[in-house]
Amino acid sequence: MKDVGGAPVGTDSLEARLADYSGYGDLTPAQALELLKAARDRCPVAHSDQLGGFHMALTYEAAKRVHLDAETFSSATGMFRPVTDRFKLPPTEFDDPEHAVWRKAVFDDLVNVKTPERLEDAVRADTQDAIDGFASVGHCELVKDFADPIPLRAICRLLGFDIAKGPELRQLTEELVRNLGDPAAAVAASEALAEACLKEIEERQQQPKEDFLTNVVNADMGGRPITREEVGQVVASLVAAGHQTTASGIANLLYDVLTTPGVKDRLIEEPGLIPAAVEESVRLHPVSMGLYRTATKPTELAGTKIDAGEHVMMCWGTANRDPERYEDPDTFSLDRVRKRHLSFGLGKHVCIGAPLARMEMRIALEAIVQRLPDIELVDPDSIEPYFGGIEFVLIESLPARFTPAA
């Protein structure tokens, strides 16, 4: 994985290249980041003519403003571009008052600051179980064998799904994420995921259990019952956000720790620094280059006029590396003075699963460095992230080797 790549971005071609930027076209994530960083260094807000046209908030302060001003920058048209005719993912793709109803009726009791503590023992057991599957062999593929199953099991436990159905949920979720840039395919994928969720709900209606799926069918949506379709939206949203993003976060974290000189050994000696490693990896490598909002009225963003109805991308990739915010911003450092990054969002639409994701990443890293202290990537220079649907930045594979252990 490299943070920069491709040909140098010349100032004469910068505006034209930005006008053609779509986030998941011909550029690799490394090349896209190089392009957007060059633009950020010239102006805080850039513009692309692709995907119907959109502005890009490139600096930390510009992206932060969009995050915090939910009245001016709406989420109701969706987080991704292009806009497709699919169901909304609650609560993030709703504005108030609907957003507040969703949070109160469904999400606040399910995913909150107490959730990690409630699930930590199970996640720790699942993590050890995953390592047991390859520890004695001396090699593994860290994405398929480790980063993927841990959050998949966690989200199944959170919702009340049978863990045996996890692979089906993973396949449906990956299909949705992969096709978010294709309107027709995105609709088909979202409907397939919702249908699988509705089947679970129907089973709960016949045989109630003490789990989220049973409780959510009785949710009070501001004086009316929740519909079957809305329950499908809820589960689809949690599965899509709770699995794919955390699996990618674990993969990024393992890459950073195993390729940055001295970091793994230091974490073995000072495990108290593992949360700092998590934050540095999430800052440097957000699982998405950024998400989108739509202006509800004419406004100005860092000196750029934004008309009502225009789209704005909150570019985490460059905001989290803004030299005005972070010293030596492109370096992975366990000693960095902690400053809040934007990878989990801010304001009303902050990621509700962030505490759970942090816990899963922390436990995953703890277990790997403790049980397999000499683990290393087989060919780190060959690892290149790719755009896996809209702005999502994914690592396909992390082959690793180590001394076989019990």
N, C-alpha and C positions, 0 to 999 in steps of 0.2 A: 504494500500500500504506500502510495506516495501522496504528499499533500499538494504538490504542484506537478504539472505535466504538460506535454504538448509544446508547440512553438511559443516563443515569447509573445506577449500581447503588446503590440505596438500601438502607440497613442493614435496614429492616423486611422487605424482600422477598428479602434475600440468601439466607437459609436455604432458602426455597421454590425459588428459582431454581437453587440448587446441587443440590437434590434431583431436579430435572428435567434436570440436565446429562448429556448423553450424548456430548459431544465432536464430534458431526457431525450434530446435529439442525437446529433452526431458526436457530441462531446462526452468524454468520460467525466466522472465526478471530479477528478483531479484537474482536468482542463477547465471545467465549469467554475471550480473554486478559484483558479488562477485568473480567469476572466473577470469574475465578480469582485475579487480583491483589487484588481487593477482599476475597476470602475469605482469602488469605494474610496480608493485613494485620491480620486479626482472629484467626486461629488457624493453626497450621502444618499441620493435617490437617483436611480437610473430607470430606463424604460425599454421594454421589449414590444415589438409589434406582433409577436406570436400569441397563440391561444386567445385571440380576441383583443390582445393588447393588455399590458399590465405594467405597473410601476414596481420597482424593487427597493425596499428599505434596507440599505446595505450597512449602515453604521449601527452601533449598539443603541444610541439614543433615538435614532429614527425608528428602528424596529421596536424598541421599547414603547415609544409613543403609540404605535399602531396597536400593540398588545393591550395597553391600558385604557385606550379610548374606544370602548366597545360601542358607544352610542354613535360615534362618527364612522367607525370601521366595523361593519357588520359581518357576522359569521353565517348568516342565514342562507347565503347563496352557496355555501360549502367551503371546505378547507382546501380543495384541490381544483386545478384547472387542467383541461377545459371543464366548464360546468356541464354536468350530465343529468339526465332525467332519472335519477336514482333516489331511493329513500335517504333521508338525512340521518346522520350518525349522532344520536343524542349523547350527552347534552351539548357537545361542542358546536354543532351546526345549527344551534338555535340561539336567538337573542332573547333578552327579557321582554315580556314576562314569561314566555314559554320556557326559557332556559332555567329560570328559578323554579318553575313547577317541576321540571324534570329532575333537578338536583334534589329538591325536597322529597319528592314522591318516590324516587327510585335509587339515586346514586349515593346520597350522603350516608345512608346506613350501611351500604355495601362496601364502598371504597373510600376509606378515610384514614386518618393517621393511626388508627388502631389496627387496620388491616394487616400490616406487616407482622405485628406481634402475634396476631391470631394464626397466621399461616407460616410463620418462620420455622417451626419445628418440622412441619411437613415438607417445606422447601429444602431444608437442610437434609432430610432423609432422602428426598428425591435426588438431590445433588450427589450424595454419596452413592446412591444406587446407580446413577449414570456412570460415575467413575468406576464402580465395581465391574461394569460391563466391559471395560477395556484396560483396566490397570495392569492385569497380569500379562497382557499381550505385548506391551512395549510401544504401541503406536495407536493412533486414533485420528479421526477427522473431527475436529473440535466444534464445527458447526452442526453437523448431522448428529454426532454422538453425544454432544454436551450442551451447546448453546440453545439448540432447538427444543429438546424435550423438557428442560427445566421450566421455562415459562408456560409451556403448553400444559404441563401437569398442574401448575399453579392456577391457571385460569380455569381449568376444569374443576379444581377444588373450590375455587371462589364461587363459581356459578352453580355447582351441583351436578355437572356432567359426569357421566361415567368416564373414567380415565381411558378406558379402552376405545372410546369414541374420539379421543384426541387427534389421531392421525387424519380422520375425516375432516375435523374442524380445521386442522392445519392446511389441508389441501384446498378447502373452500376459501379460507382466508387468503392464502397466497394467490389464488386465482383472482380474487377481488383486487388485491393490491397491485398485481401485475397488470391489470386491465383498466386501472383508473383513468388512463389517458385515452382510452378507446370508448366513446360513449355507448355504443351498442353492447360491447363486451362487458363493460362495467355494470350496466343494468342487468344483464343476464347473470353475472357473477354475484351481484348483491342479492338478487332474487333467490339464487340457489342457496346462499348462506342463510338467508332469512327463512327459507323453507325448512332447512335442517333444524333451525332453532325452534320453529313452530311445532315440529314433530315432538321435540322434547317437552314443549309446553303442553301439548295435548296429552302426553303421558302423565304429566303432573296433575292435570285436571281429572284424570281417571284415578290416579294413585298419588295423592299428595305426599310430599316428603318435607322434612325440616331443612329446606335449602332455599337459595335465592330464587330459583325458578318457580318454586311454589309461592313464595311471598310476593313476587313481582306481579303475578296475575291479579293480586288483590290491591294493587297500588291505587291510591286516590290521586287522580290527575286534576287537581284543582276543582273537585266537586263532581267529577265524572269518572267512571271506571276506565282503566287502561284497555285498549283494544288489542286483539291478537296480533295485528300488524305492528303495533307499537312495541309489544313485547319482543317481537322478532327484531325490530330495530335496536332495542336495548342490548340484546344478547350479541347481535352481529357487531355492534359498536365495541363492546367490551372484548370480544374475541379478537377482532381485527386490531384493536389498539393494544390489548394486553399480551398478545403473543408475539406478533411479527416485530413490533418495535423493541420489546425487551430481548428477544433472541438476537436481533441485530446489535443491540447495545452490549450484550455479553460477548459477541464475536469481536466487536470493535475493541472492547476492553482487553480481551486476551491478546489481540494483535498488538495493542499499544504496550502492554506490559512485557510481552515476549520479544519485542523488537527494540525497545528503548534501552540502551546500555545501562546496566546497574539497577534497573527498577525492580526486576523480579527478586534479585538477591536482597535488596533492601526491604522489600515487603515481607520476605521470609523472616528477616531479623526484626523488623518493626511492623507487625501486623496492624497496629493502630493507624497506619497510614493508608490502609486499604480504602476507606471511604474517600480519601483525597484522590486516590487513583481513579476511583469511579467517576468523581466529578470532573477530573481532567479529561478523561476519555469522552465523557458525554459532551463536554464543552468543545473539544477539538473535532469530534466526529458525531454530530447529531445524526439520528437515523434518517432525518429528512433535511434537505437543503433549506427548506422553509415551507410555511403554509400561507394561505391567502385570506384576505378580507376584502370587502367591497365598501366603498365610500357611500354613505347615506346622504351626504350633502357636500356642497363645495367646501374645500378646506385647503390648507397648506401644510406640507410636510417637509420640514428642513429646507424651506425656501422653494419647494416645487409645488405648483398648483395642481390640486387633484379635484377633478369634477365628480359630481354625484354619479354613481353607477360605475366608476372606474375601479379596477381591481388593483390591489396592492399585495405584493409578496413580502412577508416578514422573513428576511434572509438570515437565518440562523448561522449558516455556514460562514458568512463574513462578519456578522455582528459579534459572534463569539470569539473572533480573532481580531477585533478592532484594537489597534495599538493605542488608541485614546483611552481604552478601558483596561487593557491588559499589557503588562510589560512582557516583551519577548513572546508575543501571542501565539506563534506557531510551534512553540516548544512544549513538550509534555514534561511537566515539572510537579513532583510531589510536594515541593516546598512553596508553591505559589500561594500568595495571600488570597484567601477565599473571597471571591466576588461572584455574585449571582450571574449565571449564564442564562441564556434564553431557550435552551433545548427542551425544557418542559413547559415553556410558555410563562405568561404572567397574567395577573388580573383575573377577571371572572372566568376566563376559559383556560386557566392553568390546568395542566394535566392532572386529572384526579388520581391516576395510577402511579404518579411519580414516586411516592414513598414505597410502594410495593416493588416497582422496578429497581429502585436503589437497593432495596433489601436483597432481591434476587441476584443482582450483579455482585453485591458484596459477598454473599455466601458462595457464589460460584467461584469467584477469584480466591477467596480464603481456602476453599477445598482443593483447588488445583495446585496452588503453590505449597500447601502443607503436605499433600499426599504424593505429589509428583514434583519434587523440588528441582529436578534437572530437566524438566520438560522444555522442549524447544521446537520451533517451527521447522519443518523439513526444508522448505524453500521460500523464505520470507520475501525475497525480491520478486517472486513471480505473482504475489498476491496483489490484485488490482480490484478495487470496488467497482460496482456497476450500478447504473440506474435501473431499479427494478420496479418501475411503474411510477409515473409522475416524478416527484423529487426524492423518492426514497433511495437511500444509498446503502447497498447491501454488499456483504462479502459472501461469496458462494461457498468457499471451502478453505479450511485451515488445517492441512495435514500436519500432525505433530508426532514427535517421538520422545521416548524417555526410558529410563531403566525400569523394567517390569517390577511391579510392586504388588503386594497383597491387597 
